[in-house]
Amino acid sequence: MQNPNNMPAEVLPPTEPIEPTRRPWHAEVNRLLSQAATLCVEHGVEVEAYMSGAWAAYVEARPGMRDHLEEMHLRDQLDELRKLGRMGSA
């Protein structure tokens, strides 16, 4: 499995520059996602690596999102420990 975050830049073919367009934002997102998917398929990137890379890019684009997700995960773990009786509640 290849990691798209570690792919050397010279492996990827040149793409058209991202310029402001008159398209609605969701049409531009669809175009860019399709372009990314096509490049990944052309270079043999596994679907799991593509999805992981897309999710990582989304999380990195939202300041504080990673911290929020980590906190939610920790809370879920603590709730599970409480349900199992391995941790008391205050």
Biopython code that builds the backbone (N, CA, C, O; Angstrom):
import numpy as np
from Bio.PDB.StructureBuilder import StructureBuilder

atoms = [
    (1, "MET", "N", (0.845, -1.177, 0.000)),
    (1, "MET", "CA", (0.000, 0.000, 0.000)),
    (1, "MET", "C", (0.889, 1.238, 0.000)),
    (1, "MET", "O", (1.836, 1.343, 0.779)),
    (2, "GLN", "N", (0.564, 2.165, -0.886)),
    (2, "GLN", "CA", (1.330, 3.395, -0.971)),
    (2, "GLN", "C", (0.693, 4.460, -0.111)),
    (2, "GLN", "O", (-0.524, 4.490, 0.074)),
    (3, "ASN", "N", (1.524, 5.326, 0.406)),
    (3, "ASN", "CA", (1.041, 6.433, 1.217)),
    (3, "ASN", "C", (1.073, 7.688, 0.353)),
    (3, "ASN", "O", (2.152, 8.137, -0.033)),
    (4, "PRO", "N", (-0.099, 8.270, 0.037)),
    (4, "PRO", "CA", (-0.103, 9.444, -0.834)),
    (4, "PRO", "C", (0.592, 10.643, -0.226)),
    (4, "PRO", "O", (1.020, 11.537, -0.957)),
    (5, "ASN", "N", (0.717, 10.690, 1.093)),
    (5, "ASN", "CA", (1.376, 11.828, 1.735)),
    (5, "ASN", "C", (2.882, 11.765, 1.561)),
    (5, "ASN", "O", (3.561, 12.780, 1.721)),
    (6, "ASN", "N", (3.419, 10.598, 1.236)),
    (6, "ASN", "CA", (4.862, 10.448, 1.089)),
    (6, "ASN", "C", (5.273, 10.249, -0.363)),
    (6, "ASN", "O", (6.426, 9.909, -0.631)),
    (7, "MET", "N", (4.362, 10.453, -1.302)),
    (7, "MET", "CA", (4.690, 10.265, -2.700)),
    (7, "MET", "C", (5.556, 11.426, -3.169)),
    (7, "MET", "O", (5.233, 12.587, -2.917)),
    (8, "PRO", "N", (6.664, 11.113, -3.855)),
    (8, "PRO", "CA", (7.500, 12.202, -4.365)),
    (8, "PRO", "C", (6.750, 13.023, -5.401)),
    (8, "PRO", "O", (5.946, 12.487, -6.163)),
    (9, "ALA", "N", (7.011, 14.311, -5.426)),
    (9, "ALA", "CA", (6.304, 15.218, -6.326)),
    (9, "ALA", "C", (6.545, 14.857, -7.781)),
    (9, "ALA", "O", (5.661, 15.066, -8.612)),
    (10, "GLU", "N", (7.725, 14.317, -8.120)),
    (10, "GLU", "CA", (8.029, 14.035, -9.507)),
    (10, "GLU", "C", (7.215, 12.868, -10.069)),
    (10, "GLU", "O", (7.183, 12.675, -11.285)),
    (11, "VAL", "N", (6.564, 12.094, -9.218)),
    (11, "VAL", "CA", (5.744, 10.982, -9.679)),
    (11, "VAL", "C", (4.446, 11.480, -10.277)),
    (11, "VAL", "O", (3.910, 10.864, -11.197)),
    (12, "LEU", "N", (3.939, 12.576, -9.771)),
    (12, "LEU", "CA", (2.647, 13.087, -10.209)),
    (12, "LEU", "C", (2.791, 13.939, -11.465)),
    (12, "LEU", "O", (3.704, 14.759, -11.565)),
    (13, "PRO", "N", (1.872, 13.738, -12.435)),
    (13, "PRO", "CA", (1.940, 14.575, -13.637)),
    (13, "PRO", "C", (1.501, 15.990, -13.305)),
    (13, "PRO", "O", (0.802, 16.215, -12.317)),
    (14, "PRO", "N", (1.908, 16.940, -14.128)),
    (14, "PRO", "CA", (1.475, 18.319, -13.872)),
    (14, "PRO", "C", (-0.045, 18.408, -13.962)),
    (14, "PRO", "O", (-0.672, 17.756, -14.797)),
    (15, "THR", "N", (-0.612, 19.213, -13.102)),
    (15, "THR", "CA", (-2.057, 19.412, -13.113)),
    (15, "THR", "C", (-2.337, 20.865, -13.405)),
    (15, "THR", "O", (-1.470, 21.730, -13.280)),
    (16, "GLU", "N", (-3.575, 21.112, -13.798)),
    (16, "GLU", "CA", (-3.926, 22.503, -14.068)),
    (16, "GLU", "C", (-3.922, 23.281, -12.762)),
    (16, "GLU", "O", (-4.336, 22.750, -11.731)),
    (17, "PRO", "N", (-3.466, 24.522, -12.785)),
    (17, "PRO", "CA", (-3.415, 25.320, -11.558)),
    (17, "PRO", "C", (-4.811, 25.572, -11.003)),
    (17, "PRO", "O", (-5.791, 25.646, -11.744)),
    (18, "ILE", "N", (-4.873, 25.701, -9.696)),
    (18, "ILE", "CA", (-6.144, 26.033, -9.055)),
    (18, "ILE", "C", (-6.314, 27.539, -9.130)),
    (18, "ILE", "O", (-5.569, 28.300, -8.513)),
    (19, "GLU", "N", (-7.296, 27.946, -9.887)),
    (19, "GLU", "CA", (-7.571, 29.364, -10.059)),
    (19, "GLU", "C", (-9.026, 29.626, -9.704)),
    (19, "GLU", "O", (-9.868, 28.733, -9.809)),
    (20, "PRO", "N", (-9.315, 30.830, -9.290)),
    (20, "PRO", "CA", (-10.719, 31.151, -9.010)),
    (20, "PRO", "C", (-11.560, 30.912, -10.266)),
    (20, "PRO", "O", (-11.168, 31.279, -11.374)),
    (21, "THR", "N", (-12.709, 30.298, -10.069)),
    (21, "THR", "CA", (-13.596, 30.030, -11.196)),
    (21, "THR", "C", (-14.968, 30.610, -10.891)),
    (21, "THR", "O", (-15.225, 31.097, -9.790)),
    (22, "ARG", "N", (-15.823, 30.547, -11.864)),
    (22, "ARG", "CA", (-17.187, 31.024, -11.676)),
    (22, "ARG", "C", (-18.114, 29.863, -11.338)),
    (22, "ARG", "O", (-19.329, 30.045, -11.254)),
    (23, "ARG", "N", (-17.561, 28.685, -11.145)),
    (23, "ARG", "CA", (-18.360, 27.527, -10.768)),
    (23, "ARG", "C", (-18.781, 27.644, -9.317)),
    (23, "ARG", "O", (-18.101, 28.280, -8.511)),
    (24, "PRO", "N", (-19.909, 27.025, -8.986)),
    (24, "PRO", "CA", (-20.264, 26.944, -7.566)),
    (24, "PRO", "C", (-19.185, 26.148, -6.824)),
    (24, "PRO", "O", (-18.541, 25.277, -7.409)),
    (25, "TRP", "N", (-18.994, 26.441, -5.562)),
    (25, "TRP", "CA", (-17.924, 25.802, -4.801)),
    (25, "TRP", "C", (-18.052, 24.285, -4.807)),
    (25, "TRP", "O", (-17.038, 23.590, -4.875)),
    (26, "HIS", "N", (-19.271, 23.749, -4.739)),
    (26, "HIS", "CA", (-19.427, 22.298, -4.686)),
    (26, "HIS", "C", (-19.059, 21.643, -6.017)),
    (26, "HIS", "O", (-18.601, 20.500, -6.031)),
    (27, "ALA", "N", (-19.248, 22.339, -7.126)),
    (27, "ALA", "CA", (-18.826, 21.807, -8.426)),
    (27, "ALA", "C", (-17.305, 21.766, -8.497)),
    (27, "ALA", "O", (-16.731, 20.820, -9.038)),
    (28, "GLU", "N", (-16.654, 22.782, -7.956)),
    (28, "GLU", "CA", (-15.193, 22.809, -7.935)),
    (28, "GLU", "C", (-14.645, 21.709, -7.032)),
    (28, "GLU", "O", (-13.650, 21.070, -7.372)),
    (29, "VAL", "N", (-15.281, 21.483, -5.892)),
    (29, "VAL", "CA", (-14.865, 20.403, -4.993)),
    (29, "VAL", "C", (-14.989, 19.058, -5.707)),
    (29, "VAL", "O", (-14.075, 18.235, -5.650)),
    (30, "ASN", "N", (-16.115, 18.836, -6.378)),
    (30, "ASN", "CA", (-16.299, 17.581, -7.113)),
    (30, "ASN", "C", (-15.231, 17.396, -8.180)),
    (30, "ASN", "O", (-14.716, 16.292, -8.362)),
    (31, "ARG", "N", (-14.896, 18.472, -8.885)),
    (31, "ARG", "CA", (-13.866, 18.390, -9.922)),
    (31, "ARG", "C", (-12.511, 18.031, -9.322)),
    (31, "ARG", "O", (-11.803, 17.172, -9.845)),
    (32, "LEU", "N", (-12.155, 18.691, -8.225)),
    (32, "LEU", "CA", (-10.864, 18.432, -7.594)),
    (32, "LEU", "C", (-10.787, 17.035, -6.999)),
    (32, "LEU", "O", (-9.756, 16.372, -7.107)),
    (33, "LEU", "N", (-11.870, 16.581, -6.369)),
    (33, "LEU", "CA", (-11.887, 15.221, -5.827)),
    (33, "LEU", "C", (-11.782, 14.184, -6.940)),
    (33, "LEU", "O", (-11.082, 13.182, -6.794)),
    (34, "SER", "N", (-12.471, 14.423, -8.044)),
    (34, "SER", "CA", (-12.379, 13.504, -9.187)),
    (34, "SER", "C", (-10.967, 13.470, -9.745)),
    (34, "SER", "O", (-10.454, 12.408, -10.098)),
    (35, "GLN", "N", (-10.350, 14.622, -9.823)),
    (35, "GLN", "CA", (-8.979, 14.707, -10.323)),
    (35, "GLN", "C", (-8.025, 13.958, -9.383)),
    (35, "GLN", "O", (-7.147, 13.229, -9.845)),
    (36, "ALA", "N", (-8.196, 14.137, -8.074)),
    (36, "ALA", "CA", (-7.347, 13.436, -7.107)),
    (36, "ALA", "C", (-7.560, 11.928, -7.205)),
    (36, "ALA", "O", (-6.595, 11.164, -7.175)),
    (37, "ALA", "N", (-8.807, 11.495, -7.322)),
    (37, "ALA", "CA", (-9.106, 10.065, -7.424)),
    (37, "ALA", "C", (-8.486, 9.474, -8.685)),
    (37, "ALA", "O", (-7.913, 8.385, -8.645)),
    (38, "THR", "N", (-8.598, 10.183, -9.796)),
    (38, "THR", "CA", (-8.015, 9.702, -11.054)),
    (38, "THR", "C", (-6.509, 9.546, -10.936)),
    (38, "THR", "O", (-5.952, 8.538, -11.371)),
    (39, "LEU", "N", (-5.848, 10.534, -10.354)),
    (39, "LEU", "CA", (-4.395, 10.449, -10.166)),
    (39, "LEU", "C", (-4.018, 9.263, -9.282)),
    (39, "LEU", "O", (-3.048, 8.560, -9.564)),
    (40, "CYS", "N", (-4.775, 9.042, -8.223)),
    (40, "CYS", "CA", (-4.484, 7.924, -7.334)),
    (40, "CYS", "C", (-4.657, 6.588, -8.043)),
    (40, "CYS", "O", (-3.844, 5.680, -7.870)),
    (41, "VAL", "N", (-5.711, 6.468, -8.839)),
    (41, "VAL", "CA", (-5.928, 5.230, -9.596)),
    (41, "VAL", "C", (-4.794, 5.016, -10.595)),
    (41, "VAL", "O", (-4.273, 3.908, -10.720)),
    (42, "GLU", "N", (-4.415, 6.075, -11.301)),
    (42, "GLU", "CA", (-3.337, 5.980, -12.293)),
    (42, "GLU", "C", (-2.017, 5.550, -11.668)),
    (42, "GLU", "O", (-1.197, 4.913, -12.330)),
    (43, "HIS", "N", (-1.804, 5.892, -10.406)),
    (43, "HIS", "CA", (-0.539, 5.582, -9.747)),
    (43, "HIS", "C", (-0.647, 4.405, -8.782)),
    (43, "HIS", "O", (0.277, 4.134, -8.015)),
    (44, "GLY", "N", (-1.773, 3.713, -8.826)),
    (44, "GLY", "CA", (-1.912, 2.489, -8.050)),
    (44, "GLY", "C", (-2.084, 2.683, -6.553)),
    (44, "GLY", "O", (-1.764, 1.783, -5.776)),
    (45, "VAL", "N", (-2.578, 3.827, -6.139)),
    (45, "VAL", "CA", (-2.803, 4.076, -4.720)),
    (45, "VAL", "C", (-4.045, 3.292, -4.291)),
    (45, "VAL", "O", (-5.094, 3.386, -4.927)),
    (46, "GLU", "N", (-3.922, 2.527, -3.222)),
    (46, "GLU", "CA", (-5.050, 1.750, -2.707)),
    (46, "GLU", "C", (-6.143, 2.691, -2.207)),
    (46, "GLU", "O", (-5.870, 3.812, -1.780)),
    (47, "VAL", "N", (-7.397, 2.207, -2.269)),
    (47, "VAL", "CA", (-8.532, 3.043, -1.867)),
    (47, "VAL", "C", (-8.414, 3.475, -0.402)),
    (47, "VAL", "O", (-8.778, 4.597, -0.052)),
    (48, "GLU", "N", (-7.904, 2.580, 0.452)),
    (48, "GLU", "CA", (-7.760, 2.935, 1.872)),
    (48, "GLU", "C", (-6.774, 4.088, 2.056)),
    (48, "GLU", "O", (-6.993, 4.974, 2.883)),
    (49, "ALA", "N", (-5.697, 4.070, 1.286)),
    (49, "ALA", "CA", (-4.707, 5.150, 1.372)),
    (49, "ALA", "C", (-5.291, 6.458, 0.842)),
    (49, "ALA", "O", (-5.037, 7.527, 1.397)),
    (50, "TYR", "N", (-6.075, 6.370, -0.237)),
    (50, "TYR", "CA", (-6.719, 7.563, -0.793)),
    (50, "TYR", "C", (-7.683, 8.167, 0.222)),
    (50, "TYR", "O", (-7.662, 9.374, 0.467)),
    (51, "MET", "N", (-8.529, 7.321, 0.812)),
    (51, "MET", "CA", (-9.513, 7.807, 1.779)),
    (51, "MET", "C", (-8.820, 8.366, 3.025)),
    (51, "MET", "O", (-9.234, 9.390, 3.569)),
    (52, "SER", "N", (-7.778, 7.694, 3.462)),
    (52, "SER", "CA", (-7.028, 8.162, 4.630)),
    (52, "SER", "C", (-6.385, 9.523, 4.341)),
    (52, "SER", "O", (-6.416, 10.421, 5.182)),
    (53, "GLY", "N", (-5.810, 9.666, 3.161)),
    (53, "GLY", "CA", (-5.197, 10.937, 2.783)),
    (53, "GLY", "C", (-6.216, 12.056, 2.670)),
    (53, "GLY", "O", (-5.957, 13.187, 3.082)),
    (54, "ALA", "N", (-7.386, 11.736, 2.107)),
    (54, "ALA", "CA", (-8.448, 12.744, 1.977)),
    (54, "ALA", "C", (-8.936, 13.178, 3.362)),
    (54, "ALA", "O", (-9.131, 14.367, 3.615)),
    (55, "TRP", "N", (-9.133, 12.196, 4.258)),
    (55, "TRP", "CA", (-9.592, 12.520, 5.613)),
    (55, "TRP", "C", (-8.550, 13.361, 6.352)),
    (55, "TRP", "O", (-8.893, 14.332, 7.025)),
    (56, "ALA", "N", (-7.279, 12.984, 6.223)),
    (56, "ALA", "CA", (-6.211, 13.737, 6.884)),
    (56, "ALA", "C", (-6.165, 15.170, 6.373)),
    (56, "ALA", "O", (-5.977, 16.100, 7.157)),
    (57, "ALA", "N", (-6.334, 15.360, 5.073)),
    (57, "ALA", "CA", (-6.326, 16.713, 4.504)),
    (57, "ALA", "C", (-7.509, 17.528, 5.022)),
    (57, "ALA", "O", (-7.370, 18.717, 5.307)),
    (58, "TYR", "N", (-8.668, 16.888, 5.142)),
    (58, "TYR", "CA", (-9.861, 17.571, 5.649)),
    (58, "TYR", "C", (-9.657, 18.002, 7.097)),
    (58, "TYR", "O", (-9.964, 19.136, 7.464)),
    (59, "VAL", "N", (-9.137, 17.090, 7.915)),
    (59, "VAL", "CA", (-8.913, 17.397, 9.333)),
    (59, "VAL", "C", (-7.883, 18.514, 9.479)),
    (59, "VAL", "O", (-8.058, 19.415, 10.299)),
    (60, "GLU", "N", (-6.820, 18.462, 8.694)),
    (60, "GLU", "CA", (-5.781, 19.486, 8.779)),
    (60, "GLU", "C", (-6.296, 20.852, 8.320)),
    (60, "GLU", "O", (-5.785, 21.883, 8.757)),
    (61, "ALA", "N", (-7.290, 20.867, 7.453)),
    (61, "ALA", "CA", (-7.826, 22.134, 6.954)),
    (61, "ALA", "C", (-8.741, 22.818, 7.962)),
    (61, "ALA", "O", (-9.082, 23.990, 7.797)),
    (62, "ARG", "N", (-9.140, 22.095, 9.005)),
    (62, "ARG", "CA", (-10.037, 22.670, 10.020)),
    (62, "ARG", "C", (-9.277, 22.815, 11.335)),
    (62, "ARG", "O", (-9.088, 21.831, 12.049)),
    (63, "PRO", "N", (-8.844, 24.017, 11.660)),
    (63, "PRO", "CA", (-8.101, 24.222, 12.907)),
    (63, "PRO", "C", (-8.911, 23.727, 14.107)),
    (63, "PRO", "O", (-10.095, 24.035, 14.245)),
    (64, "GLY", "N", (-8.258, 22.966, 14.960)),
    (64, "GLY", "CA", (-8.883, 22.467, 16.172)),
    (64, "GLY", "C", (-9.646, 21.164, 15.989)),
    (64, "GLY", "O", (-10.067, 20.561, 16.976)),
    (65, "MET", "N", (-9.833, 20.719, 14.760)),
    (65, "MET", "CA", (-10.612, 19.501, 14.509)),
    (65, "MET", "C", (-9.925, 18.272, 15.095)),
    (65, "MET", "O", (-10.580, 17.435, 15.716)),
    (66, "ARG", "N", (-8.612, 18.155, 14.903)),
    (66, "ARG", "CA", (-7.891, 16.987, 15.412)),
    (66, "ARG", "C", (-8.004, 16.923, 16.937)),
    (66, "ARG", "O", (-8.258, 15.853, 17.491)),
    (67, "ASP", "N", (-7.821, 18.049, 17.616)),
    (67, "ASP", "CA", (-7.940, 18.071, 19.081)),
    (67, "ASP", "C", (-9.351, 17.687, 19.524)),
    (67, "ASP", "O", (-9.524, 16.938, 20.485)),
    (68, "HIS", "N", (-10.348, 18.200, 18.826)),
    (68, "HIS", "CA", (-11.738, 17.894, 19.161)),
    (68, "HIS", "C", (-12.008, 16.388, 19.004)),
    (68, "HIS", "O", (-12.631, 15.775, 19.871)),
    (69, "LEU", "N", (-11.540, 15.798, 17.903)),
    (69, "LEU", "CA", (-11.750, 14.366, 17.676)),
    (69, "LEU", "C", (-11.034, 13.522, 18.723)),
    (69, "LEU", "O", (-11.576, 12.524, 19.197)),
    (70, "GLU", "N", (-9.816, 13.924, 19.085)),
    (70, "GLU", "CA", (-9.073, 13.193, 20.110)),
    (70, "GLU", "C", (-9.786, 13.267, 21.455)),
    (70, "GLU", "O", (-9.847, 12.277, 22.184)),
    (71, "GLU", "N", (-10.323, 14.436, 21.784)),
    (71, "GLU", "CA", (-11.055, 14.591, 23.043)),
    (71, "GLU", "C", (-12.319, 13.721, 23.054)),
    (71, "GLU", "O", (-12.626, 13.082, 24.060)),
    (72, "MET", "N", (-13.044, 13.700, 21.940)),
    (72, "MET", "CA", (-14.239, 12.869, 21.862)),
    (72, "MET", "C", (-13.896, 11.382, 22.011)),
    (72, "MET", "O", (-14.614, 10.631, 22.672)),
    (73, "HIS", "N", (-12.797, 10.975, 21.391)),
    (73, "HIS", "CA", (-12.358, 9.581, 21.486)),
    (73, "HIS", "C", (-12.001, 9.232, 22.934)),
    (73, "HIS", "O", (-12.364, 8.161, 23.420)),
    (74, "LEU", "N", (-11.298, 10.124, 23.619)),
    (74, "LEU", "CA", (-10.932, 9.906, 25.012)),
    (74, "LEU", "C", (-12.175, 9.811, 25.889)),
    (74, "LEU", "O", (-12.257, 8.947, 26.761)),
    (75, "ARG", "N", (-13.132, 10.688, 25.661)),
    (75, "ARG", "CA", (-14.382, 10.636, 26.443)),
    (75, "ARG", "C", (-15.109, 9.309, 26.232)),
    (75, "ARG", "O", (-15.628, 8.721, 27.181)),
    (76, "ASP", "N", (-15.145, 8.844, 24.989)),
    (76, "ASP", "CA", (-15.783, 7.550, 24.702)),
    (76, "ASP", "C", (-15.073, 6.413, 25.435)),
    (76, "ASP", "O", (-15.716, 5.515, 25.979)),
    (77, "GLN", "N", (-13.741, 6.462, 25.442)),
    (77, "GLN", "CA", (-12.974, 5.425, 26.146)),
    (77, "GLN", "C", (-13.264, 5.459, 27.643)),
    (77, "GLN", "O", (-13.437, 4.408, 28.260)),
    (78, "LEU", "N", (-13.320, 6.653, 28.237)),
    (78, "LEU", "CA", (-13.609, 6.778, 29.662)),
    (78, "LEU", "C", (-15.021, 6.293, 29.980)),
    (78, "LEU", "O", (-15.229, 5.616, 30.987)),
    (79, "ASP", "N", (-15.989, 6.630, 29.133)),
    (79, "ASP", "CA", (-17.362, 6.156, 29.337)),
    (79, "ASP", "C", (-17.414, 4.632, 29.294)),
    (79, "ASP", "O", (-18.113, 4.011, 30.095)),
    (80, "GLU", "N", (-16.687, 4.035, 28.376)),
    (80, "GLU", "CA", (-16.667, 2.571, 28.272)),
    (80, "GLU", "C", (-16.055, 1.947, 29.523)),
    (80, "GLU", "O", (-16.555, 0.940, 30.025)),
    (81, "LEU", "N", (-14.969, 2.545, 30.028)),
    (81, "LEU", "CA", (-14.349, 2.035, 31.255)),
    (81, "LEU", "C", (-15.319, 2.144, 32.438)),
    (81, "LEU", "O", (-15.382, 1.249, 33.281)),
    (82, "ARG", "N", (-16.061, 3.229, 32.492)),
    (82, "ARG", "CA", (-17.052, 3.398, 33.574)),
    (82, "ARG", "C", (-18.141, 2.342, 33.477)),
    (82, "ARG", "O", (-18.550, 1.777, 34.491)),
    (83, "LYS", "N", (-18.616, 2.071, 32.260)),
    (83, "LYS", "CA", (-19.664, 1.050, 32.072)),
    (83, "LYS", "C", (-19.184, -0.333, 32.479)),
    (83, "LYS", "O", (-19.961, -1.147, 32.978)),
    (84, "LEU", "N", (-17.904, -0.592, 32.264)),
    (84, "LEU", "CA", (-17.333, -1.888, 32.617)),
    (84, "LEU", "C", (-16.956, -1.975, 34.097)),
    (84, "LEU", "O", (-16.538, -3.032, 34.570)),
    (85, "GLY", "N", (-17.102, -0.872, 34.827)),
    (85, "GLY", "CA", (-16.783, -0.846, 36.247)),
    (85, "GLY", "C", (-15.299, -0.754, 36.545)),
    (85, "GLY", "O", (-14.869, -1.018, 37.669)),
    (86, "ARG", "N", (-14.518, -0.383, 35.547)),
    (86, "ARG", "CA", (-13.062, -0.278, 35.744)),
    (86, "ARG", "C", (-12.623, 1.117, 36.149)),
    (86, "ARG", "O", (-11.441, 1.363, 36.390)),
    (87, "MET", "N", (-13.593, 2.035, 36.223)),
    (87, "MET", "CA", (-13.266, 3.403, 36.603)),
    (87, "MET", "C", (-14.480, 4.002, 37.271)),
    (87, "MET", "O", (-15.604, 3.851, 36.791)),
    (88, "GLY", "N", (-14.257, 4.670, 38.361)),
    (88, "GLY", "CA", (-15.367, 5.293, 39.074)),
    (88, "GLY", "C", (-15.769, 6.595, 38.412)),
    (88, "GLY", "O", (-15.027, 7.156, 37.605)),
    (89, "SER", "N", (-16.944, 7.062, 38.760)),
    (89, "SER", "CA", (-17.398, 8.353, 38.231)),
    (89, "SER", "C", (-17.565, 9.333, 39.375)),
    (89, "SER", "O", (-17.918, 8.962, 40.495)),
    (90, "ALA", "N", (-17.304, 10.580, 39.069)),
    (90, "ALA", "CA", (-17.387, 11.604, 40.104)),
    (90, "ALA", "C", (-18.659, 12.388, 39.980)),
    (90, "ALA", "O", (-18.903, 13.299, 40.771)),
]
sb = StructureBuilder()
sb.init_structure("model")
sb.init_model(0)
sb.init_chain("A")
sb.init_seg("    ")
for serial, (resi, resn, name, xyz) in enumerate(atoms, 1):
    if name == "N":
        sb.init_residue(resn, " ", resi, " ")
    sb.init_atom(name, np.array(xyz, "f"), 0.0, 1.0, " ", f" {name:<3s}", serial, name[0])
structure = sb.get_structure()
